[in-house]
């Protein structure tokens, strides 16, 4: 693949439509993106499905680093990419996801409200890798069992990633609800000390969850959110103290 005339050209000329490249190409800075472009262009040149797999991480030495990179291109289009996750990263199965959903009171209640007499619920789970993270999408369909021509109808969508989970009437609303959890904790009344304290408790809970899940990216965001809320509380308390002092000074002046 790196040569002037790759061997895969001969395979394609002989009629091969799928070409496998079992490589021992090591990793260097910037090489991954360069390699991706080579594989993409070679699949276009050979008009084929080009399957690339390099040596695994366990074959690395003190001199060479291997990543186990695996890619499949078909006529220039990426159709498969191998994602590598830390060994201590938890990947949920369908039953584990359902268990987490059942433990979430608000979400499980919404799903339970759909389970009425004369209907049945069916679920479909799709796991989507996005930037080395897994997003779980569970579609929930309702079907009337006493009607012959009844078709399953999408009623709810649950999305989950890391320690966050949300539900919506469709995928868009579910993702919107998930992102609002992940990146922001809304304070109903920023001038209310109790509301700020409740938000701080919620942010601290999120931080504990992301810490237990070893989700370091989310930990950073949760810490930033917690610090922001604490700063708001300090500002509010400082302002309240000043207001009390001003009121006391005013009362003293009036009494005199």
N, C-alpha and C positions, 0 to 999 in steps of 0.2 A: 504493500500500500504506500510505503514511503519512497519506493524506487521510481525511476523514470518510466519504467514499463512494468506495472504490477502484474503478478501471476494471475490475478483475477480477470485480467483482460482476456487471457487465453481461455479461461473457463467459460466466460461469457460468449466468446467467439465459437466455442464448441457447443453452445446451446444451454448452458447452465442458467437457471432462473433464480436459484438460491445459492449464495456463496457464503461459506463459513471462513472466518479468519480467527484462528486460535492463536492469539498474539502473546509475546513475552515483552511487550513494550512497557518500559518503566515510566514512572511519573516524574515530571519536573515542573517548575513554575510555568503556568500558561499552556502546558502541553495538552491538557484535557480539551480545551476549546478548539485548539488547532487540530487535534485528532478527530473531534466531532465533524469538523468541516471536511476533512479528508474522506471520512466514511460516507458522509452525505454526498459529496461529489462523485465518489467511486460508485455509489449505488445508482447515480444518475447516468454515468458513463456506461455502466454495464447493463443498465435497464433491468435491475434485479433486486431481489431482497438480499441485503447485505447484513450478515450476522457477525458481530464483532464481540469477542470476549478475551480479556487480558488476564494475566496471571493474578492469583488472589493475594490478599494481604499477608497470608501466612507464608508466602514464598519470598517475602522481602528479606533483605540482609542488611548488614551495616553499610553496604555500598549502594544498593539499589532498593527503591521503593516501588511496590506494586499495589494497585488499588482494587483489582478485580472488576474493573470497568466493563460494563456490558451494554451494548447498544444494538438496535436493529433499525435499519433504514430500508425503505422500499421506494425506489425511484425518487430519492431525495427527501422523502417524508419520514420523520421519526415516528416509528410505531411502537417502540418499546425501549424503556430505559430502566436499568437496575438501580434502585435506591438502596443505600446502605444506612442502617440505623445503628445507634450504639447498642452494645450487647445488653445493657441494663434497661433499654427502652421497652416499655410495655406496649404490645400490639394486641388490641382487643379483638376477640372473636364475636360472632353474632350473639351468643348466649351471654357473654360478659357485658356487651353493650345493652342488651335488654335488662340485665340486672341493674346496671347503673341508671337506666331510664326509670325502672320501677322504684328506685330509691329516691328519685327526684319527685317530691310531692306534687308540685304544680304541673309538671309535664305528664306524670302518670295519671293525674286526675283528668286532664284534657283528653287523654287517650281513652280512659275508662268511660267517659261520657259518650264516646262513639259506639261503645259496645252495648247497644240496646237490643231488645228482643226482636227476633226476626232478621237479624243481620249477622254477618261475620266479618272479622277484620283480617286482612292479609298484609304482610310486611315484606318489603324488599330493601336489602342493605347493599349499598355501594360504598367502597372505600377508595378515596381519591388521594393520591400522593401529591402534595403541593409544597415545593421548596423544602424537602426533607421532613415534612410533617404529614400526618395522616388526618384527613377529614372524613368522618363517617356520616353518611347520608342515609337515613332510614325513612322510606316512603310508606305511609300507612293508608291502605285502601279499605273502603267499606262497600259491602255487597249485600243486597237483599236476597235471602236464601229462598223465599217463597215465591219469587217471580222468575219465570223461566227465561225471560230475555234480559234479566238484570246483569249489568256489567259492573266490575269493580270501579269505584270512583275515588279519586285521590281526595283525602280529607285533611291529612296533616303530614308535615315533614319535620323530622327531628334531625338536627345536625350537631355533631360533637367533634371537638378537637382538644387534645390535652386534657385539662381539667374543667373545660367549659362545655356547656350543653344548652341548646335552645330549641324551641318548637315554633312552627308557624303554619299558616294555611297553605303555603307553597314554599318552594326552595328559596325564592328571593326574600320573603319575609323571615324565614328561619335563619338565613345567613345574616340578615340585618340585625336580628335579635342577638345572634351569637357574637357579632363584631361589637355590638354595644356593650356586651359583658366584658369582652376581652380587652378593650382599650379605654373604656370610660365607665366610671361609676357616677351616675347622675345624683346630685343632691337636690332634693325637692325644694328646700328652703335654705339657701347658703347663709342667711342671716340668723338661722336657728341653730343654737349650739347642740341641741339634742339630735337634730338631723345630721349635723356634721359628725357627731360621735357615732351614730349608726352607720354612716358611710365608712368611717375609719375601721369599725369592727368588720364590715363587709370586705373592705380592701385587705385587711389583715388575714381574713379567712381565705381569700383568693391567693394571697402570698403563701400561706401554709400549704394549700393544695398544689400550687405550682412547684413548691419546694419538695413536697413528698413525691411528685411525679418526675422530679429532676428535669423540669422544663425550664432551662436556664434563660432562654429568650423571654418567656412569659414572666419569670421571676423578676427580671430587670424592669419590665413594664409595670408589674404589680408594685414593686418597690417605689418606682417613680410616682405612681398613682397615690400610694400611701403617703409619701412625703408631701405631695401637693395638698392632700386633704389636711394633714397635720399643720402645714403652713397656714392654710385658711382658718383653721381652728385657733391657732395662735394669734392671727391678725384680729379675728373676731373677739377673742378674750381681751386683747390689748385695747381694742376700741371700746368694749363694754366698760373696762376699768376707767378709761379716760372720761367716758360719759358719766359714770358715777361720781368721779371727782369733780367734774364741772357742775353736776347737780348739787353736790354738797356745798361747793363754793357759792353757788347761786342762793341756796337756802340760808347760808351763813350771812350773806350780804343783806338779804331781806330782813332777817331777824335783827341785825344791827340797826 
